[in-house]
């Protein structure tokens, strides 16, 4: 039994379906927002939107008891909170890290669609890049 079957067995179909729809939209928009962080004119908007996306994923995954997703979203949200206080643009190391984070959430989206077990979090994602310039 995969992650989707587990969710369907434990939660109302409408709740699961709404989560999957919103999650798909959030994952789809992550990469563009990360790339926009390099543009000083887009930084504030993009960092705030990314923070909101990860906050929403954190909340929804906590409710649905998707622990790995919740833990990574919480971790990233904390780092984005720090980045909200920085002046644009962010350094390339942070951009690369956030793009890899985006890839992990995209892999989980695929796992949900294909009803697989959730892919394991790559250890390298847990190493916080230097947020200085």
C-alpha positions in Angstrom: 0.0 0.0 0.0 1.4 3.4 -1.0 1.0 6.9 0.5 -2.2 7.7 -1.5 -3.9 4.4 -0.4 -3.0 5.2 3.2 -4.4 8.7 3.0 -7.6 7.4 1.3 -8.0 4.7 4.0 -7.6 7.2 6.9 -9.2 10.5 5.6 -12.3 11.6 3.8 -11.8 11.6 0.0 -12.6 15.3 -0.3 -9.9 16.2 2.1 -7.3 14.1 0.4 -8.3 15.3 -3.1 -8.2 18.9 -2.0 -4.7 18.4 -0.5 -3.5 16.7 -3.7 -4.8 19.5 -5.9 -3.3 22.3 -3.7 0.0 20.4 -3.3 0.3 19.9 -7.0 -0.1 23.7 -7.6 2.4 24.6 -4.8 5.0 22.1 -6.1 4.5 23.4 -9.7 5.2 27.0 -8.6 8.2 26.4 -6.3 10.9 26.3 -8.9 9.8 29.6 -10.5 9.7 31.3 -7.2 13.2 30.0 -6.3 14.6 31.3 -9.5 12.9 34.7 -9.0 14.8 35.1 -5.7 17.8 36.0 -7.8 16.0 39.1 -9.1 16.1 41.9 -6.6 12.8 43.3 -7.8 11.1 39.9 -7.2 12.9 38.9 -4.0 10.4 40.1 -1.3 7.4 38.8 -3.2 9.0 35.4 -4.0 10.5 34.8 -0.5 7.2 35.6 1.1 5.3 33.4 -1.3 7.7 30.5 -0.8 7.4 30.9 2.9 3.6 30.7 2.6 3.8 27.6 0.4 6.0 25.7 2.9 3.9 26.9 5.8 0.8 25.5 4.0 2.6 22.2 3.2 3.7 22.0 6.8 0.2 22.5 8.1 -1.5 20.1 5.7 1.1 17.4 6.1 0.8 17.6 9.9 -2.9 17.2 9.7 -2.6 14.2 7.3 0.3 12.8 9.4 2.7 12.7 6.5 5.7 13.0 8.8 8.7 13.2 6.4 7.0 15.9 4.4 6.0 17.8 7.6 9.5 17.7 9.0 11.2 18.9 5.8 8.6 21.6 5.2 9.1 22.8 8.8 12.9 22.8 8.3 12.7 24.8 5.1 10.1 27.2 6.5 12.5 28.0 9.4 15.3 28.8 6.9 13.0 30.9 4.7 12.1 32.9 7.8 15.7 33.8 8.1 16.0 34.6 4.4 13.1 37.0 4.7 15.4 39.3 6.7 18.2 39.2 4.1 18.7 41.7 1.4 18.4 40.4 -2.2 19.7 38.5 -4.0 20.5 35.2 -2.3 23.7 33.4 -3.1 23.9 30.6 -5.7 24.4 28.0 -3.0 21.1 28.8 -1.4 19.4 28.8 -4.8 20.8 25.4 -5.6 19.7 24.1 -2.2 16.1 25.4 -2.6 15.9 23.9 -6.1 16.9 20.5 -4.7 14.3 21.0 -2.0 11.8 21.7 -4.8 12.9 18.5 -6.5 12.3 16.5 -3.3 8.7 17.8 -3.0 8.2 17.1 -6.7 9.3 13.5 -6.2 6.8 13.2 -3.3 4.1 14.5 -5.7 5.0 11.7 -8.1 4.9 9.2 -5.2 1.4 10.4 -4.3 0.2 10.2 -7.9 1.7 6.7 -8.4 0.6 5.5 -4.9 4.2 4.6 -4.0 5.8 4.9 -0.6 7.3 8.3 0.0 10.9 8.7 -1.3 13.5 9.0 1.4 14.8 12.5 2.2 18.2 13.0 0.7 20.7 13.7 3.6 22.3 16.5 1.6 19.0 18.5 1.9 19.5 18.7 5.6 22.8 20.7 5.3 21.9 24.3 5.5 23.8 26.4 3.0 25.6 29.6 4.0 22.9 32.3 3.7 25.5 35.1 3.5 26.4 36.8 0.2 
